[in-house]
Amino acid sequence: MVKVDIIRSIQFKEGMLFGEAEKLVNILIDTIKERLISGEEVLISGFGKFKLKDKDPRPGRNPKSGELYEVEARRVVVFHPSKVWKEEIADN
């Protein structure tokens, strides 16, 4: 499933125009991104939690040449599904 599939699903379920559903999905995604960038966690009850995690620099190795290099420190988005959703997935 890609973004356009989500938009079409909302469009048909809610009887909306494609543009309205697209705007809704984009607002949701933009809001989540903005909150994460500002350092907040985003909790969607029954679905899960998005948060930023800082990763320390670490040594890496090129698998082809065996050459060592430093993997730079970075921030990554981490998602943890809710307990309710994990149980739904396990039951199906």
C-alpha positions in Angstrom: 0.0 0.0 0.0 1.3 3.4 -0.9 0.1 6.9 0.0 -2.3 7.2 -3.0 -4.0 3.9 -1.8 -4.6 5.4 1.6 -6.1 8.5 0.0 -8.4 6.4 -2.2 -9.4 4.3 0.7 -10.4 7.4 2.7 -12.1 8.8 -0.4 -14.4 5.8 -0.9 -15.1 5.1 2.8 -16.1 8.7 3.5 -17.6 9.7 0.1 -15.1 12.5 -0.3 -13.5 13.9 -3.4 -9.9 12.7 -4.1 -8.5 16.2 -3.4 -10.2 16.5 -0.1 -9.0 13.1 1.1 -5.5 13.9 -0.2 -5.5 17.2 1.8 -6.6 15.3 4.9 -3.8 12.7 4.6 -1.2 15.4 3.9 -2.3 17.5 6.9 -2.0 14.3 9.1 1.5 13.5 7.8 2.7 17.1 8.0 1.4 17.4 11.6 3.2 14.2 12.7 6.5 15.4 11.0 6.3 18.9 12.6 5.7 17.5 16.1 8.6 15.0 15.7 10.9 17.8 14.5 10.0 19.9 17.5 11.0 17.0 19.8 7.6 15.8 20.8 6.4 12.2 20.8 3.3 11.5 18.7 0.9 9.0 20.3 -2.1 7.7 18.4 -4.2 5.6 20.7 -4.9 2.2 19.5 -2.2 2.5 16.8 1.2 3.4 18.3 3.8 6.0 19.2 6.3 7.8 16.9 9.4 9.3 18.5 12.9 10.5 17.6 15.9 8.7 18.8 19.5 9.9 18.6 22.0 7.4 17.5 25.6 7.7 18.5 28.5 7.5 16.0 29.8 4.0 15.5 32.4 2.1 13.5 31.2 0.6 10.2 32.7 -1.7 7.6 32.3 -1.7 3.9 31.3 -5.3 3.2 32.8 -5.4 -0.3 36.3 -3.9 0.5 36.4 -4.5 4.3 37.4 -0.9 4.8 36.5 0.6 8.2 34.8 4.0 8.4 32.8 6.0 10.9 29.0 6.0 10.7 28.0 9.5 11.7 25.6 10.3 14.6 22.1 10.8 13.4 18.4 11.0 14.4 16.0 8.4 13.4 12.2 8.0 13.7 11.2 5.0 15.8 7.6 3.6 15.8 6.3 1.4 18.6 2.9 -0.2 17.9 0.3 -0.1 20.7 -0.5 -3.1 22.8 -4.0 -3.2 21.4 -2.8 -3.2 17.8 -0.2 -5.9 18.6 -2.9 -8.1 20.0 -5.1 -7.5 16.9 -2.3 -8.5 14.7 -1.5 -11.6 16.7 -5.1 -12.7 16.7 -5.3 -12.5 12.9 
